[in-house]
Amino acid sequence: MSMSRLILFAFSCVFALAHGEDKTSVVVWDEQQPAQKAAYENFLGNAIADHLKKSSDLDVKSVWFTQPEHGLSKSTLDNCDVLIWWEHTVKQRLPMPIPKDIVARIKAGELNAIMLHSAHWSSPFIEAMNEVTRDRIKEKYLDKAEGKFEVKYLHPQLYRAPNKQSLITPHVDERRFPDGRVRLDVYLPNCCFPGYRPDGAPGFMTTLMPDHPIAKGIPKTWKVTQTEMYDEPFNVPEPDAVIFEERWEKNGEWFRSGMVWNIGKGKLFYFRPGHETYPVYKEELPLKIIENAARWLGAE
């Protein structure tokens, strides 16, 4: 290569870096529920996106449910490193090929996801937790099978909260037969919890993993000023990491409020604080956590 071409090549590399071709591509998906207007003038998802756009290493796009293809075209997902998801009321209205495609991309390591608050009952989150359950059944039983396993996956009644006496899911019932056969009845996760209270009482957070990248710059203890309460047990597979815990003063409820799951080659981070009528995502620390998570998941 001639000296002039070498200089031109070097200049083009510097130009590409300066213009963000190495940025993490973040897509913020929001159902844009009208009730959000009580706390967010231009919708909750846009508030998060506007904050993330201040970071020079993040390339941020805001999309929403009523757009063509629900904002989730193949092109959008092909150019997404981190997908942030807010949902509360549109469950069962998102065509199932979209959630399955999202989880397949996570599993392949093509994108990572951040699910917020009431997205615990979104179809991508449910599909992701089902996939974690199936993978763990395969790893624990099927990959090491000495006998013949019969596996039956049992789905919970969708969008019906458990009570304190309900079977905690996922759950496996084993029945072993004299001829070596083993029947596994696998109760898939309900992805909900037995109690909630939308009274706006503050949530008191504890950072359990201060050295985790998502917790960078977050104090050991801190407060979400106004939020909805969720009460354990959260019926999901055991997380690979629990970064934050949250408690409430009224009745001593608690919740694992920041959890990470490995899904194949990808990851999903669930962050609990919220409610569309409370300005949680105008507060410094919740926004910082989303920013940290987007940056870490983008690097992953």
LOMIDREN-74143 format. One record per residue: residue number from 1; z, y, x negated of N, C-alpha, C in turn. Coordinates in Angstrom, 1 decimal. Each point is the difference from the previous one (the first is absolute). Layout:
# LOMIDREN-74143
    i      nw      nv      nu     caw     cav     cau      cw      cv      cu
  NUM       Z       Y       X       Z       Y       X       Z       Y       X
...
This chain:
# LOMIDREN-74143
    i      nw      nv      nu     caw     cav     cau      cw      cv      cu
    1     0.0    -1.2    -0.9     0.0     1.2     0.9     0.0     1.2    -0.9
    2    -0.9     1.0     0.3    -0.1     1.2    -0.8     1.3     0.9     0.3
    3     0.2     0.9    -1.0     1.2     0.8     0.1     0.0     0.9     1.3
    4    -1.2     0.5     0.4    -0.1     0.8     1.2     0.4    -0.8     1.2
    5    -0.5    -1.3     0.1     0.3    -0.8     1.1     1.4    -0.4     0.0
    6     0.6    -0.2    -1.1     1.4    -0.4    -0.1     0.9     1.1     0.5
    7    -0.4     1.3    -0.4     0.8     1.1     0.5    -0.2     0.2     1.5
    8    -1.2    -0.2     0.5    -0.3     0.0     1.5     0.8    -1.0     0.7
    9     0.1    -1.3    -0.5     0.8    -1.0     0.6     1.5     0.3     0.0
   10     0.5     0.5    -1.1     1.4     0.4     0.0     0.3     1.1     1.0
   11    -0.9     1.0     0.1     0.2     1.1     0.9     0.0    -0.6     1.5
   12    -0.9    -0.9     0.3    -0.1    -0.6     1.3     1.3    -0.7     0.4
   13     0.6    -0.7    -1.0     1.2    -0.7     0.2     1.2     0.9     0.3
   14     0.1     1.1    -0.8     1.0     1.0     0.3    -0.2     0.7     1.3
   15    -1.3     0.3     0.4    -0.3     0.6     1.3     0.5    -0.9     1.1
   16    -0.3    -1.3    -0.1     0.4    -1.0     1.0     1.5     0.0     0.2
   17     0.7    -0.1    -1.1     1.4     0.0     0.1     0.6     1.3     0.6
   18    -0.6     1.1    -0.4     0.5     1.3     0.6    -0.3     0.1     1.4
   19    -1.0    -0.7     0.6    -0.4     0.2     1.4     0.5    -1.2     0.8
   20     1.0    -0.7    -0.5     0.8    -0.9     0.8    -0.6    -1.4     0.2
   21    -1.0    -0.5    -0.8    -0.5    -1.3     0.2     1.0    -1.1    -0.3
   22     1.1     0.4    -0.6     1.0    -1.0    -0.3     1.2     0.1     0.9
   23    -0.1     0.8     1.1     1.1     0.3     0.9     0.2    -1.3     0.9
   24     1.2    -0.1     0.5     0.4    -1.0     1.0    -0.5     0.5     1.3
   25    -0.8    -0.8     0.7    -0.6     0.3     1.3     1.0    -0.4     1.1
   26     0.5     1.0     0.8     1.0    -0.3     1.0    -0.6     0.4     1.4
   27     0.1    -1.0     0.9    -0.4     0.3     1.4     1.3     0.0     0.9
   28     0.2     1.0     0.7     1.1     0.1     0.9    -0.5    -0.2     1.4
   29     0.4    -1.1     0.7    -0.4    -0.3     1.3     1.1     0.3     1.0
   30    -0.4     0.7     1.1     1.0     0.5     1.0    -0.6    -0.2     1.4
   31     0.9    -0.5     0.9    -0.5    -0.1     1.4    -0.2     1.4     0.6
   32     0.7     1.0    -0.5     0.0     1.4     0.5     0.5     0.0     1.4
   33     1.2    -0.6     0.2     0.7     0.1     1.3     0.3     1.4     0.4
   34    -0.3     0.4     1.2     0.3     1.4     0.4     1.5     0.4    -0.1
   35     0.9    -0.9     0.1     1.4     0.3    -0.1     0.4     0.5    -1.4
   36    -0.9    -0.3    -1.0     0.3     0.5    -1.4     0.0     1.5     0.0
   37    -0.6     0.7     0.9    -0.1     1.4     0.0     1.4     0.7     0.1
   38     1.0    -0.8     0.4     1.4     0.6     0.1     0.5     0.3    -1.4
   39    -0.5    -0.7    -1.0     0.5     0.2    -1.4    -1.1     0.3    -1.0
   40    -1.3    -0.3     0.3    -1.1     0.2    -0.9    -1.1     0.7     0.7
   41    -0.2     1.3    -0.4    -1.0     0.8     0.6    -1.4    -0.6     0.0
   42    -0.3    -0.7    -1.1    -1.4    -0.6    -0.2     0.1    -1.5    -0.2
   43     0.9    -0.6     0.7     0.2    -1.5     0.0     0.7    -0.4    -1.3
   44     0.7    -1.1     0.1     0.8    -0.6    -1.0    -0.8    -0.4    -1.2
   45    -1.1    -0.8     0.2    -0.8    -0.5    -1.1    -0.6     1.2    -0.8
   46    -0.4     1.0     0.7    -0.6     1.2    -0.8     1.1     0.7    -0.8
   47     1.3     0.0     0.5     1.1     0.5    -0.8     0.2    -0.7    -1.3
   48    -0.1    -1.4     0.1     0.2    -0.8    -1.2    -1.2     0.2    -0.9
   49    -1.2     0.0     0.5    -1.2     0.2    -0.8     0.0     1.4    -0.7
   50     0.4     1.0     0.7     0.1     1.4    -0.6     0.9     0.0    -1.2
   51     1.1    -0.7     0.2     1.0     0.0    -1.2    -0.6    -0.8    -1.1
   52    -0.7    -1.1     0.2    -0.5    -0.8    -1.1    -1.2     0.7    -0.7
   53    -0.7     0.8     0.7    -1.1     0.7    -0.5     0.4     1.0    -1.1
   54     1.3     0.3    -0.1     0.5     0.9    -1.1     0.1    -0.7    -1.3
   55    -0.1    -1.3     0.0     0.0    -0.8    -1.2    -1.4    -0.2    -0.6
   56    -0.2     0.5    -1.2    -1.3     0.0    -0.6    -0.6    -1.4    -0.3
   57     0.9    -1.0    -0.1    -0.5    -1.3    -0.3    -0.2    -0.9     1.3
   58     0.1     0.6     1.2    -0.3    -0.7     1.2    -1.1     0.7     0.7
   59    -1.0    -0.9     0.5    -1.1     0.5     0.8     0.3    -0.5     1.4
   60     0.3     0.9     1.0     0.6    -0.3     1.2    -1.0     0.3     1.2
   61     0.0    -1.0     0.9    -0.8     0.2     1.2     0.8    -0.4     1.2
   62    -0.1     0.9     1.1     0.8    -0.3     1.2    -1.0    -0.5     1.1
   63     0.4    -1.1     0.6    -0.8    -0.5     1.1     0.9    -0.4     1.2
   64    -0.6    -0.2     1.1     0.8    -0.3     1.2    -0.7    -0.9     1.0
   65     0.8    -0.4     1.0    -0.4    -1.1     0.9    -1.3     0.3     0.8
   66    -0.1     1.3     0.5    -1.1     0.3     0.9    -1.3     0.3    -0.7
   67    -0.1    -0.1    -1.3    -1.2     0.2    -0.7    -0.9    -1.2     0.2
   68    -1.3     0.1    -0.3    -0.9    -1.2     0.0     0.5    -1.1    -0.9
   69     0.0    -1.2     0.5     0.5    -1.2    -0.7     1.5     0.2    -0.3
   70     0.7     0.8     0.8     1.4     0.3    -0.1     0.4     0.6    -1.4
   71    -1.0     0.6    -0.6     0.2     0.7    -1.3     0.0    -1.0    -1.1
   72    -0.3    -1.3     0.2     0.1    -1.0    -1.0    -1.3    -0.7    -0.2
   73    -1.0     0.7    -0.3    -1.3    -0.5    -0.3     0.0    -0.8    -1.3
   74    -1.0    -0.9    -0.2    -0.1    -0.7    -1.2     0.0     0.9    -1.2
   75    -0.7     1.1     0.1    -0.1     0.9    -1.1     1.4     0.6    -0.4
   76     0.7     0.4     1.1     1.4     0.5    -0.2     0.9    -1.0    -0.7
   77     0.0    -1.2     0.4     0.8    -1.0    -0.6    -0.5    -0.4    -1.4
   78    -1.3     0.0    -0.2    -0.5    -0.3    -1.3     0.4     1.0    -1.0
   79     0.3     1.2     0.4     0.4     1.1    -0.9     1.4     0.3     0.1
   80     0.8    -0.9     0.3     1.5     0.2     0.2     0.8    -0.9    -0.9
   81     0.9     0.7    -0.8     0.9    -0.8    -0.8     1.3    -0.2     0.7
   82     0.5     1.0     0.7     1.3    -0.1     0.7    -0.2     0.5     1.5
   83     0.3    -0.9     0.9    -0.1     0.4     1.4     1.4     0.2     0.6
   84     0.2     1.2     0.5     1.3     0.4     0.6    -0.2     0.0     1.5
   85     1.0    -0.6     0.7    -0.2    -0.4     1.5     1.1     0.6     0.8
   86    -0.3     0.8     1.0     1.0     0.4     1.0    -0.5    -0.4     1.4
   87     0.8    -0.8     0.7    -0.4    -0.4     1.3     1.2    -0.2     0.9
   88    -0.1     0.2     1.3     1.1    -0.2     0.9    -0.5    -0.6     1.4
   89    -1.1     0.6     0.5    -0.3    -0.3     1.4    -1.3    -0.7     0.2
   90    -0.9    -0.1    -1.0    -1.3    -0.6     0.2    -0.1    -1.5    -0.3
   91     1.1    -0.6    -0.2     0.0    -1.5    -0.3    -0.8    -0.7     1.1
   92    -0.7    -1.0    -0.5    -0.9    -0.8     0.8    -1.3     0.7     0.4
   93    -0.2     1.2    -0.4    -1.2     0.7     0.3    -0.9     0.1    -1.3
   94     0.4    -0.5    -1.1    -0.8     0.0    -1.2    -0.7    -1.3    -0.1
   95    -1.3    -0.1    -0.1    -0.7    -1.3     0.0     0.5    -0.9    -1.1
   96     0.3    -1.2     0.2     0.6    -0.9    -0.9    -0.8    -0.2    -1.3
   97    -1.3     0.1     0.0    -0.7    -0.1    -1.3     0.5     1.1    -1.1
   98     0.4     1.1     0.5     0.5     1.1    -0.9     1.3    -0.4    -0.7
   99     1.1    -0.4     0.7     1.2    -0.4    -0.7    -0.3    -1.2    -0.9
  100    -0.8    -1.0     0.4    -0.2    -1.1    -0.9    -0.8     0.4    -1.2
  101    -0.9     0.9     0.1    -0.7     0.5    -1.1     0.9     0.8    -1.0
  102     0.9     0.8     0.5     1.0     0.7    -0.8     0.8    -1.0    -0.8
  103     0.6    -1.0     0.7     0.8    -0.9    -0.7    -0.8    -0.9    -1.0
  104    -1.2    -0.3     0.3    -0.8    -0.7    -1.0    -0.3     0.8    -1.2
  105    -0.1     1.3     0.2    -0.2     0.9    -1.2     1.2     0.1    -0.8
  106     1.2     0.1     0.7     1.3     0.0    -0.8     0.1    -1.3    -0.8
  107    -0.2    -1.1     0.6     0.1    -1.3    -0.6    -0.9    -0.1    -1.2
  108    -1.2     0.6     0.1    -1.0    -0.1    -1.1     0.3     1.0    -1.1
  109     1.0     0.9     0.2     0.3     1.0    -1.0    -0.9     1.2     0.1
  110    -0.7     0.2     1.1    -1.0     1.1     0.1     0.7     1.2     0.5
  111     1.1    -0.1     0.7     0.8     1.2     0.4     1.5    -0.4     0.2
  112     0.9     0.9     0.0     1.4    -0.2     0.4     0.3     0.9     1.1
  113     1.2    -0.3     0.7     0.3     0.7     1.2     1.4     0.5     0.1
  114     0.2     1.2     0.7     1.3     0.5     0.3     0.0     0.1     1.5
  115     1.0    -0.7     0.6     0.2     0.0     1.5     1.3     0.8     0.3
  116    -0.1     0.9     0.9     1.1     0.9     0.3     0.6    -0.2     1.4
  117     1.4    -0.2     0.0     0.8     0.1     1.2    -0.6    -1.0     1.1
  118    -0.5     0.5     1.1    -0.4    -0.8     1.2    -1.2    -0.8    -0.3
  119    -0.6     0.1    -1.2    -1.1    -0.9    -0.3     0.4    -1.4    -0.2
  120     1.3    -0.3     0.1     0.5    -1.4    -0.1    -0.7    -0.8     1.1
  121    -0.4     0.6     1.1    -0.7    -0.8     1.0    -1.5     0.3     0.1
  122    -0.5     0.6    -1.1    -1.5     0.2    -0.1    -0.6    -1.3    -0.3
  123    -1.2    -0.2     0.5    -0.7    -1.3    -0.3    -0.3    -0.2    -1.5
  124    -0.2     1.0    -0.9    -0.1    -0.4    -1.4     1.3    -0.4    -0.6
  125     1.1     0.5     0.4     1.3    -0.4    -0.5     0.3    -1.4     0.5
  126    -0.2    -0.3     1.3     0.3    -1.3     0.5    -0.9    -1.1    -0.7
  127    -1.3     0.4    -0.2    -0.9    -1.0    -0.7     0.5    -0.2    -1.4
  128     0.4     1.1    -0.7     0.5    -0.1    -1.4     1.3    -0.9    -0.1
  129     0.9     0.2     1.0     1.2    -0.9    -0.1    -0.3    -1.4     0.4
  130    -1.0    -0.2     0.9    -0.4    -1.4     0.2    -0.6    -0.6    -1.2
  131    -0.8     0.8    -0.7    -0.6    -0.5    -1.3     1.0    -0.4    -1.0
  132     1.0     0.9    -0.2     1.1    -0.3    -0.9     0.7    -1.4     0.4
  133     0.2    -0.1     1.3     0.7    -1.3     0.5    -0.9    -1.2    -0.4
  134    -1.3     0.1     0.4    -0.9    -1.1    -0.3     0.0    -0.4    -1.5
  135    -0.1     1.1    -0.8    -0.1    -0.2    -1.5     1.3    -0.7    -0.5
  136     1.1     0.4     0.6     1.3    -0.7    -0.5     0.1    -1.4     0.5
  137    -0.5    -0.3     1.2     0.0    -1.4     0.4    -0.9    -0.8    -0.9
  138    -1.1     0.5    -0.3    -0.9    -0.7    -0.9     0.6    -0.3    -1.3
  139     0.7     1.1    -0.6     0.6    -0.2    -1.3     1.2    -0.9     0.0
  140     0.8     0.1     1.0     1.2    -0.8     0.1    -0.3    -1.5     0.4
  141    -0.9    -0.2     0.9    -0.2    -1.4     0.5    -1.4    -0.6    -0.4
  142    -1.0     0.7     0.3    -1.4    -0.6     0.0    -0.5    -0.2    -1.4
  143     0.3     0.9    -0.9    -0.4    -0.1    -1.4     0.7    -1.1    -0.8
  144     1.2    -0.4     0.6     0.8    -1.0    -0.7     0.2    -1.3     0.9
  145    -1.0    -0.2     0.8     0.2    -1.0     1.0     0.0    -1.4    -0.6
  146     1.0    -0.8     0.3     0.1    -1.4    -0.4    -0.4    -0.8     1.3
  147     0.3     0.5     1.1    -0.3    -0.7     1.3    -1.1     0.8     0.7
  148    -0.2    -0.3     1.2    -1.0     0.7     0.8     0.7     1.0     0.9
  149    -0.4     1.3    -0.1     0.7     1.0     0.7    -0.9     0.4     1.2
  150     0.6     0.1     1.2    -0.7     0.6     1.1     0.7     1.3     0.3
  151    -0.8     1.1     0.0     0.5     1.3     0.2    -0.5     0.6     1.3
  152     0.9     0.5     0.8    -0.3     0.7     1.2     0.6     1.4    -0.1
  153    -0.8     1.0     0.1     0.4     1.4     0.0     0.2     0.5     1.4
  154     1.3     0.5     0.3     0.3     0.4     1.3     0.2     1.5     0.0
  155    -0.8     0.7     0.9     0.0     1.4     0.1     1.1     0.5     0.9
  156     0.7     1.1    -0.3     1.0     0.5     0.9    -0.7     0.7     1.1
  157     0.7     0.3     1.1    -0.5     0.8     1.1    -0.2     1.4    -0.6
  158    -1.2     0.5     0.0    -0.3     1.3    -0.6     0.8     1.1     0.6
  159     0.5     0.9    -0.8     0.6     1.3     0.4     1.2    -0.2     0.9
  160     0.7    -1.0    -0.2     1.3    -0.2     0.7     1.1    -0.1    -1.1
  161     0.9     1.0     0.1     1.0     0.0    -1.1     1.0    -1.1     0.2
  162     0.5    -0.6    -1.1     1.0    -1.0     0.0     1.3     0.5     0.4
  163     1.0    -0.8     0.3     1.4     0.4     0.1     0.8    -0.6    -1.1
  164     1.3     0.4    -0.1     0.8    -0.5    -1.1     0.2    -1.5     0.0
  165    -0.3    -0.7     1.1     0.2    -1.4     0.0    -1.4    -0.7    -0.2
  166    -1.0     0.7    -0.1    -1.4    -0.6    -0.2    -0.1    -0.7    -1.3
  167    -0.8    -1.0    -0.1    -0.4    -0.7    -1.2    -0.6     1.0    -0.9
  168     0.5     0.1    -1.3    -0.6     1.0    -0.9    -1.2    -0.6    -0.6
  169    -1.1     0.7     0.1    -1.3    -0.5    -0.5    -0.5     0.9    -1.2
  170    -0.8    -0.7    -0.9    -0.6    -1.3     0.2     1.1    -1.1    -0.2
  171    -0.3    -1.1     0.6     0.9    -1.2     0.0    -0.8    -1.3     0.0
  172     0.5    -1.0    -0.8    -0.7    -1.2    -0.1     1.0    -1.2     0.6
  173    -0.5    -0.7     0.9     0.6    -1.3     0.4    -0.7    -1.1    -0.6
  174     0.7    -0.9    -0.7    -0.6    -1.2    -0.7     0.4    -1.2     0.8
  175    -0.9    -0.9     0.2     0.3    -1.3     0.6    -0.7    -1.1    -0.9
  176     0.8    -0.8    -0.6    -0.5    -1.0    -1.0     0.0    -1.3     0.7
  177    -1.1    -0.7    -0.1    -0.2    -1.3     0.6     0.1    -1.2    -1.0
  178     0.3    -1.2     0.4     0.2    -1.1    -0.9    -1.2    -0.3    -0.9
  179    -1.2     0.3     0.5    -1.2    -0.4    -0.7    -0.3     1.1    -1.1
  180     0.8     1.0    -0.1    -0.2     1.0    -1.0    -0.6     1.3     0.5
  181    -0.5     0.0     1.2    -0.5     1.2     0.6     1.1     1.0     0.3
  182    -0.4     1.3    -0.2     0.9     1.1     0.3    -0.7     1.0     1.0
  183     0.7     0.2     1.0    -0.6     1.0     1.0     0.8     1.3    -0.2
  184    -0.8     1.1    -0.2     0.6     1.4    -0.2    -0.4     0.8     1.2
  185     1.0     0.5     0.8    -0.2     1.0     1.0     0.4     1.3    -0.6
  186    -1.0     0.9    -0.3     0.2     1.2    -0.6     0.0     1.2     1.0
  187     1.1     0.6     0.2     0.1     1.1     0.9    -0.3     1.3    -0.7
  188    -1.1     0.6     0.3    -0.5     1.1    -0.8     0.9     1.2     0.4
  189     0.0     1.0    -0.9     1.0     1.2     0.1    -0.3     0.8     1.2
  190     1.1     0.4     0.7    -0.1     0.9     1.1    -0.3     1.4    -0.4
  191     0.3     0.4    -1.2    -0.3     1.3    -0.6     0.8     1.1     0.8
  192     1.2    -0.3     0.5     0.8     1.0     0.7     1.4    -0.3    -0.3
  193     0.9     0.6     0.8     1.5     0.0    -0.3     0.7     0.2     1.4
  194     1.3    -0.4     0.1     0.6     0.0     1.3     0.5     1.3     0.5
  195     0.0     1.1    -0.8     0.5     1.3     0.5    -0.7     1.2    -0.6
  196    -0.1     1.0     0.8    -0.5     1.3    -0.5     0.7     1.1     0.9
  197     0.0     1.2    -0.6     0.6     1.1     0.8    -0.7     1.3    -0.5
  198    -0.8     0.6     1.0    -0.8     1.2    -0.4     0.8     1.3     0.3
  199     1.2     0.1    -0.5     0.8     1.1     0.3    -0.1     1.1    -1.1
  200    -0.7    -0.3    -1.1    -0.2     1.1    -1.0     1.2     0.1    -1.0
  201     1.0    -1.0     0.1     1.1     0.1    -1.0    -0.5    -0.2    -1.4
  202     0.7     0.6    -1.0    -0.5    -0.2    -1.4     0.2    -1.4    -0.5
  203    -0.9    -0.4    -0.8     0.1    -1.3    -0.7     0.4     0.3    -1.5
  204     1.0    -0.8    -0.4     0.5     0.1    -1.4    -0.5    -1.0    -0.9
  205    -0.8     0.4    -0.9    -0.8    -0.9    -0.9     0.7    -0.3    -1.3
  206    -0.1    -1.2    -0.5     0.4    -0.4    -1.3    -1.2    -0.6    -0.8
  207    -0.2     0.5    -1.2    -1.1    -0.5    -0.8     0.6    -1.2    -0.8
  208    -0.5    -1.2     0.4     0.5    -1.3    -0.6    -0.7    -0.3    -1.3
  209    -1.2     0.5    -0.2    -0.8    -0.3    -1.2    -0.4     1.3    -0.6
  210     0.9     0.7    -0.7    -0.3     1.4    -0.5    -1.1    -0.1    -1.1
  211    -0.2    -1.1    -0.7    -1.0    -0.1    -1.0    -1.4    -0.3     0.5
  212    -0.1    -0.3     1.3    -1.3    -0.3     0.5    -0.9     1.2     0.1
  213    -1.3    -0.1    -0.3    -0.9     1.2     0.0     0.1     0.7     1.4
  214     0.2    -0.6     1.1     0.0     0.6     1.3     1.2     0.9     0.1
  215     1.1    -0.3    -0.7     1.2     0.7     0.0     0.1     1.1    -1.1
  216    -1.0     0.3    -0.7     0.0     1.0    -1.0     0.4     1.4     0.5
  217     1.0     0.6    -0.6     0.4     1.3     0.5     0.8     0.0     1.3
  218     0.4    -1.2     0.5     0.8    -0.1     1.3     1.4    -0.2    -0.4
  219     1.0     0.8     0.6     1.4    -0.2    -0.3     0.5    -1.3     0.4
  220     1.2    -0.4    -0.5     0.6    -1.3     0.4     0.4     0.0     1.5
  221     0.5     1.1     0.5     0.3     0.1     1.5    -0.6     1.3     0.5
  222    -0.5     0.0     1.2    -0.7     1.2     0.6    -0.1    -0.2     1.5
  223    -0.4     1.0     0.7     0.0     0.0     1.4    -1.3     0.4     0.6
  224    -0.4    -0.8     1.0    -1.2     0.4     0.9     0.7     0.8     1.1
  225    -0.4     1.3     0.2     0.8     0.8     0.9    -0.1    -0.4     1.4
  226    -1.1    -0.4     0.5    -0.2    -0.3     1.4    -1.0    -1.2     0.1
  227     0.5    -1.1     0.5    -0.9    -1.2     0.1     0.4    -0.9     1.1
  228    -0.8    -1.0     0.2     0.3    -1.1     1.0     0.7    -1.1    -0.7
  229     0.9    -0.7     0.7     0.8    -1.1    -0.6    -0.7    -1.3     0.3
  230    -0.1    -0.9    -1.0    -0.4    -1.4     0.2     1.2    -0.8    -0.6
  231     0.3    -1.1     0.7     1.1    -0.9    -0.4    -0.5    -1.4    -0.4
  232     0.6    -0.4    -1.1    -0.3    -1.4    -0.5     0.5    -1.0     1.0
  233    -0.5    -1.3     0.0    -1.0    -0.5    -1.0    -1.4     0.3     0.3
  234    -0.8     0.5    -1.0    -1.4     0.2     0.1    -0.7    -1.3    -0.2
  235    -0.7    -0.5     1.0    -0.6    -1.3     0.0    -1.3     0.0    -0.7
  236     0.1    -0.1    -1.4    -1.2     0.0    -0.9     0.3    -0.9    -1.1
  237    -1.0    -0.5    -0.7     0.3    -0.8    -1.2     0.8     0.7    -1.0
  238     0.8    -0.7    -0.8     0.9     0.6    -1.0    -0.9     0.9    -0.9
  239     0.3     1.3    -0.2    -0.8     0.8    -0.9     0.1    -0.4    -1.4
  240    -1.0     0.3    -0.8     0.1    -0.2    -1.5     0.8     1.1    -0.7
  241     0.2     1.1     0.7     0.9     1.0    -0.5     0.5     0.9     1.1
  242     1.3     0.3     0.0     0.6     0.9     1.0     0.5     1.2    -0.8
  243    -0.7     1.2     0.1     0.2     1.1    -0.8     1.0     1.0     0.6
  244     0.0     0.1     1.4     1.0     0.9     0.6     0.7    -0.7     1.2
  245     1.2     0.4     0.2     0.8    -0.5     1.2     0.4     1.3     0.8
  246     0.1    -0.1     1.3     0.4     1.1     0.8     1.1    -0.4     1.0
  247     0.9     0.9     0.2     1.2    -0.2     0.9     0.2     1.2     0.9
  248     0.6    -0.3     1.2     0.3     1.0     1.0     1.5     0.0     0.3
  249     0.6     1.2     0.2     1.4     0.1     0.2     0.5    -0.5     1.4
  250    -0.8     0.2     1.0     0.5    -0.2     1.4     0.6    -1.4     0.2
  251    -0.8    -1.0    -0.3     0.5    -1.4     0.2    -0.1    -0.8    -1.3
  252    -0.3     0.6    -1.1     0.0    -0.7    -1.2    -1.3    -0.9    -0.2
  253    -1.1     0.3     0.7    -1.2    -0.7    -0.2    -0.6     0.2    -1.4
  254    -0.8    -1.0    -0.4    -0.7     0.1    -1.3    -1.3    -0.6     0.1
  255    -0.9     0.4    -1.0    -1.3    -0.5     0.0    -0.6     0.0    -1.5
  256    -0.8    -1.0    -0.3    -0.7     0.0    -1.3    -1.2     0.9     0.2
  257     0.2     1.3    -0.5    -1.0     1.0     0.4    -1.1     0.3    -1.0
  258    -0.1    -0.8    -1.1    -1.1     0.1    -0.9    -0.2    -1.3    -0.6
  259    -1.1    -0.7     0.4    -0.2    -1.4    -0.4    -1.5    -0.2    -0.5
  260    -0.1    -0.9    -1.0    -1.3    -0.3    -0.6    -0.3    -1.5     0.2
  261    -1.2    -0.4     0.4    -0.4    -1.4     0.0    -1.3    -0.1    -0.9
  262     0.0    -1.1    -0.8    -1.2    -0.3    -0.7    -0.9    -0.9     1.0
  263    -1.2     0.4     0.1    -0.9    -0.8     0.9    -1.3    -0.3    -0.8
  264     0.0    -1.2    -0.5    -1.1    -0.4    -0.9     0.0     0.9    -1.3
  265    -1.1     0.7    -0.2    -0.1     0.9    -1.2     0.5     1.4     0.4
  266     0.3     0.2     1.2     0.4     1.4     0.4     1.4     0.1     0.5
  267     0.4     1.2     0.4     1.3     0.3     0.4     0.0     0.9     1.3
  268     1.1    -0.2     0.7     0.3     0.9     1.2     1.4     0.5    -0.1
  269     0.1     1.3     0.2     1.3     0.7     0.0     0.3     0.5     1.4
  270     1.2    -0.4     0.6     0.4     0.5     1.3     1.1     1.0    -0.2
  271    -0.1     1.2     0.6     1.0     1.0    -0.1     0.4     0.4     1.4
  272     1.3    -0.1     0.3     0.5     0.0     1.4     0.2     1.4     0.6
  273     0.5     1.0    -0.7     0.4     1.2     0.7    -1.1     0.6     0.9
  274     0.3     0.6     1.1    -1.0     0.6     0.8     0.4     0.1     1.5
  275    -1.0     0.3     0.7    -0.2     0.3     1.5    -0.9     1.2     0.1
  276    -1.0    -0.1     0.8    -1.0     1.0     0.0     0.5     1.4     0.5
  277     1.2     0.0     0.6     0.5     1.3     0.5     1.0     0.6    -1.0
  278     0.3    -0.6    -1.1     0.9     0.5    -1.0    -0.8     0.4    -1.3
  279     0.3     1.1    -0.6    -0.7     0.4    -1.2     0.3    -0.7    -1.3
  280     0.2    -1.3     0.1     0.3    -0.8    -1.2    -1.0     0.3    -1.2
  281    -1.3     0.1     0.4    -1.0     0.1    -1.0    -0.4     1.5    -0.3
  282     1.0     0.8     0.2     0.1     1.4    -0.5     1.1     0.1    -1.1
  283     0.8    -1.1    -0.1     1.1     0.1    -0.9    -0.4    -0.5    -1.4
  284     0.6     0.6    -1.0    -0.4    -0.2    -1.4     0.0    -1.5    -0.4
  285     1.1    -0.6     0.2     0.2    -1.4    -0.6    -0.9    -1.0     0.7
  286    -0.1    -0.1     1.3    -0.9    -1.0     0.6    -1.5     0.3    -0.5
  287    -0.4     1.2    -0.1    -1.3     0.3    -0.5    -0.1    -0.4    -1.5
  288     1.0     0.2    -0.8     0.0    -0.4    -1.4    -0.1    -1.5    -0.1
  289     0.6    -0.7     0.9    -0.1    -1.5    -0.1    -1.4    -0.5     0.4
  290    -0.6     0.6     1.0    -1.4    -0.3     0.3    -0.9     0.3    -1.2
  291     0.2     1.1    -0.6    -0.8     0.4    -1.2     0.2    -1.0    -1.1
  292     1.2    -0.3    -0.3     0.3    -1.0    -1.0    -0.7    -1.3     0.3
  293     0.2    -0.5     1.2    -0.6    -1.3     0.4    -1.5     0.0    -0.1
  294    -0.7     1.1     0.4    -1.4     0.1    -0.1    -0.5     0.0    -1.4
  295     0.8     0.7    -0.9    -0.4     0.0    -1.4     0.2    -1.4    -0.6
  296     1.2    -0.6     0.3     0.2    -1.4    -0.6    -0.9    -1.0     0.5
  297    -0.3     0.0     1.3    -0.9    -1.0     0.6    -1.4     0.2    -0.5
  298    -0.4     1.3    -0.2    -1.3     0.2    -0.5    -0.2    -0.5    -1.4
  299     1.1     0.1    -0.8    -0.1    -0.5    -1.4     0.0    -1.5     0.0
  300     0.8    -0.6     1.0     0.0    -1.5     0.1    -1.4    -0.6     0.3
